Amino acid sequence: MENNNPDYVYNNVIQIDDADASRKFLASVFTWMFAALGISALCAYVFANTPSLLLLLVDVTTGQLTMLAYIVMFAPLAFVLLMSYGLNRLSYPVLSLLFIAYAAITGVSLSFILLAFTASSILSVFITTSTVFGIMAIAGYTTKMDLTKFGSILMMFLIGIIVASLVNMFLHSSGLDMLISYIGVAVFVGLTAYDVQKLKNIGAGLTYGEATASKMALMGGLTLYLDFINLFLMLLRIFGRRR
């Protein structure tokens, strides 16, 4: 499961006078998100359909994952932490390169999904994820309800999912795995609406910090990318058909 870390701390509040700032900011956020999804999809497809590249991830003699495969699986967490904590110290070009590299490495790690599940089930789950994500994004943008109070609750459930997933790596319980998936779907559906509303407020200048607008938009794209990928993975674990 990918690691979602949507709460970034922004200090030194400033205001934006442009009345369309929120709309323009969210447009930039979604541009980064779609770009990351495209990069990940391309890398996943290339690795899954290129035997020479797959050999870098799987040892054909033993059938076990190579050291590179484990690095690819855990590297995205390092990238997220680096970008999050280095937000105000890293330049925008460096942050952009890290984001692109993160999306590419995540795509490589997702190449195993294309091998494990049928293409038709992956496509249907992707369409379902896109539909649910879109509905919740619109809900988060248009609702008048303050979703801030739900953020801490959702994060608690997210931590519980991560802990339970780590424990199940040793238990190998299919029942627990399915329970985690159902709870995960609910959590990331809620986080999508919560994060979109939070980003809308950031774009309106309500919660702005030291980082430039371009940096903030990039990190917002990372947040929504994580929501989408994790929602996709949870739904795939429930509805995906294995080969």
C-alpha positions, -999 to 999 in steps of 0.1 A, spaced: 0 0 0 12 34 -8 18 58 21 -5 88 23 8 118 41 -16 146 31 -11 170 61 16 195 54 24 223 78 25 258 63 35 288 84 37 325 79 2 329 65 -3 353 35 -33 363 15 -40 360 -22 -61 388 -38 -70 371 -70 -107 361 -68 -100 331 -91 -69 320 -71 -86 289 -57 -99 277 -91 -65 283 -108 -47 266 -79 -68 235 -81 -64 234 -119 -26 233 -113 -30 207 -86 -50 184 -108 -26 189 -137 2 176 -115 -19 147 -103 -29 136 -139 7 140 -150 19 117 -122 -8 91 -130 2 92 -167 39 87 -158 31 59 -134 8 41 -159 34 44 -187 62 30 -165 40 2 -152 31 -8 -187 67 -7 -201 81 -28 -172 53 -53 -173 56 -58 -211 94 -58 -214 110 -91 -203 145 -76 -200 132 -50 -175 113 -76 -156 145 -95 -151 157 -66 -131 129 -71 -106 125 -109 -105 152 -136 -103 140 -162 -129 161 -189 -113 145 -186 -79 113 -168 -86 121 -143 -59 122 -106 -60 156 -89 -65 171 -63 -43 161 -37 -68 125 -48 -66 125 -42 -28 142 -8 -33 115 1 -59 87 -9 -35 100 11 -5 116 41 -23 83 60 -28 80 64 9 114 80 10 105 104 -18 73 114 -1 91 122 32 119 141 14 94 162 -5 72 168 25 99 178 50 120 196 23 91 216 9 105 250 21 141 242 15 141 225 -19 138 247 -50 108 242 -73 128 226 -101 143 201 -77 109 194 -62 95 188 -96 122 163 -106 117 145 -73 79 143 -80 85 130 -115 110 104 -102 85 94 -75 57 89 -100 80 68 -122 93 46 -94 58 41 -82 48 30 -117 76 5 -117 64 -9 -84 28 -11 -98 40 -32 -128 35 -63 -107 -2 -55 -107 -4 -58 -145 11 -93 -141 -11 -104 -112 -45 -92 -124 -64 -95 -157 -64 -65 -180 -102 -63 -180 -105 -62 -142 -77 -35 -139 -95 -14 -165 -129 -18 -148 -115 -10 -114 -96 20 -128 -129 34 -143 -147 27 -110 -119 45 -91 -120 75 -114 -158 78 -110 -157 75 -72 -127 99 -70 -144 124 -93 -177 124 -73 -159 128 -40 -136 156 -54 -167 175 -65 -184 169 -32 -153 182 -13 -152 213 -35 -188 222 -34 -199 212 2 -204 239 27 -197 216 56 -163 220 72 -146 186 68 -116 196 90 -131 177 120 -131 145 100 -94 148 90 -80 136 123 -105 107 124 -95 96 89 -58 98 97 -64 76 127 -80 50 106 -52 54 80 -26 46 107 -46 16 118 -47 4 82 -9 7 79 -3 -11 111 -28 -39 103 -13 -43 68 22 -47 83 9 -73 108 -9 -92 80 24 -95 61 32 -121 87 -3 -135 94 -13 -139 57 -49 -137 67 -72 -134 37 -101 -123 60 -80 -95 76 -68 -85 41 -103 -81 29 -114 -61 60 -84 -38 55 -94 -33 19 -131 -23 27 -120 0 55 -93 14 32 -119 22 5 -140 42 30 -109 60 44 -96 71 10 -131 81 -2 -133 104 28 -98 117 24 -105 126 -12 -133 150 -2 -113 162 28 -81 169 8 -99 187 -21 -117 210 4 -83 216 22 -66 224 -12 -95 247 -21 -89 267 11 -52 268 4 -59 282 -31 -82 308 -16 -53 320 5 -67 308 38 -38 285 47 -8 296 27 28 294 38 64 300 29 63 278 -1 54 294 -34 21 287 -51 38 264 -76 53 243 -49 20 241 -30 2 230 -62 28 203 -67 24 190 -32 -14 192 -36 -10 170 -67 10 145 -47 -17 144 -21 -45 137 -45 -23 112 -65 -18 93 -33 -55 93 -26 -63 80 -61 -36 53 -61 -45 40 -27 -82 40 -35 -74 21 -68 -53 -5 -49 -80 -11 -23 -107 -15 -49 -85 -38 -69 -79 -61 -39 -117 -64 -35 -129 -66 -71 -98 -75 -91 -96 -109 -109 -63 -126 -107 -47 -143 -137 
